[in-house]
């Protein structure tokens, strides 16, 4: 179940790469997780069992988890709220920050009760989940 909870934030982070209107379109596509950390510890990519994040302009799908995302504000780092609609994160709202650089997407999710992350780090003892993705051609 813990892996399922991690799947949604990964997918959602890929959807919202920048604050402008073209950002959502640039996020659309398939993204493969490359590196991940949870609570300061490395999470093996094998834990995702080959699942990729599939994004449209405003929806995500990852390992049976589906929902939508909304970009929030216009500050830096870029922020988004992810809303699970079906799967393990159904009914949950996950706060995240993201950064898109070429075909690389970095997303940092708050999976716990804490505040939205402000930096791309996953401190020990937290429920902050950091994932780096690569666009799949």
QUIKA-V772029 format. One record per pair of residues at least 12 apart in sequence whose ideal C-beta (glycine too) atoms are under 7 Angstrom apart, sorted by the first residue. I is the first residue (numbers start at 0). GAP is how many residues later the second one is. D is the distance in whole Angstrom. If there is no record, write none. Layout:
# QUIKA-V772029
i={I:I}
gap={GAP:GAP}
d={D:D}
This chain:
# QUIKA-V772029
i={0:2:3:3:3:3:4:4:4:5:5:6:6:6:6:7:7:7:7:7:7:7:8:8:8:8:8:8:8:9:9:9:9:9:10:10:10:10:10:10:11:11:11:11:11:11:11:12:12:12:12:12:12:13:13:13:13:13:13:13:13:14:14:14:14:14:15:15:15:15:15:16:16:16:17:17:18:18:18:23:23:24:25:26:26:27:27:27:28:28:29:29:29:30:30:30:30:30:30:30:30:31:31:31:31:32:32:32:32:33:33:33:34:35:35:36:36:37:37:38:38:38:38:38:38:39:39:39:39:47:50:51:52:63:64:64:64:64:65:65:65:66:66:66:66:66:67:67:68:68:76:76:77:77:77:78:78:79:79:80:80:81:81:93:93:93:94:94:95:95:95:96:96:98:102:102:103:103:104:105:105:106:107:107:107:108:109:109:110:110:111:111:113:113}
gap={87:44:59:61:83:84:83:84:106:32:123:44:55:56:58:54:57:59:74:76:81:86:73:85:87:98:100:102:120:23:43:52:97:121:42:44:49:50:51:54:48:55:57:68:70:82:84:83:85:92:94:96:118:13:17:39:41:46:91:93:119:12:40:43:45:54:53:55:62:64:82:81:83:88:60:82:52:55:59:33:34:32:74:28:73:27:28:29:26:106:22:24:106:21:22:24:74:102:103:104:105:20:101:102:104:12:15:98:100:98:99:100:97:94:95:85:93:84:91:83:85:86:87:88:89:82:83:84:85:15:12:84:80:23:19:22:23:24:19:20:21:15:16:17:18:22:15:17:12:13:20:22:19:20:21:18:37:16:18:12:14:12:14:15:16:17:15:21:12:13:14:19:20:21:31:32:28:30:28:14:26:24:12:20:22:20:17:18:16:18:14:15:12:13}
d={6:6:7:6:7:3:6:6:6:7:6:7:4:4:5:6:4:7:6:5:4:6:6:5:6:7:3:6:5:6:5:6:7:5:4:7:4:6:3:7:5:7:5:7:3:7:6:5:5:7:2:7:6:6:4:5:5:7:5:7:6:5:4:7:5:4:5:5:7:4:6:6:3:6:6:6:6:5:5:4:6:6:7:5:7:5:5:6:6:6:5:5:4:6:4:7:6:4:7:6:7:5:6:5:5:6:5:6:6:5:6:5:4:7:5:4:5:6:5:6:6:6:5:6:7:6:6:3:7:7:4:6:6:5:6:4:6:5:6:5:6:6:5:4:4:7:5:7:7:5:4:6:6:5:7:5:6:5:6:6:6:4:6:5:7:7:5:4:6:4:7:7:5:7:6:4:7:6:4:6:5:5:5:6:5:4:7:6:4:5:7:3:6:7}
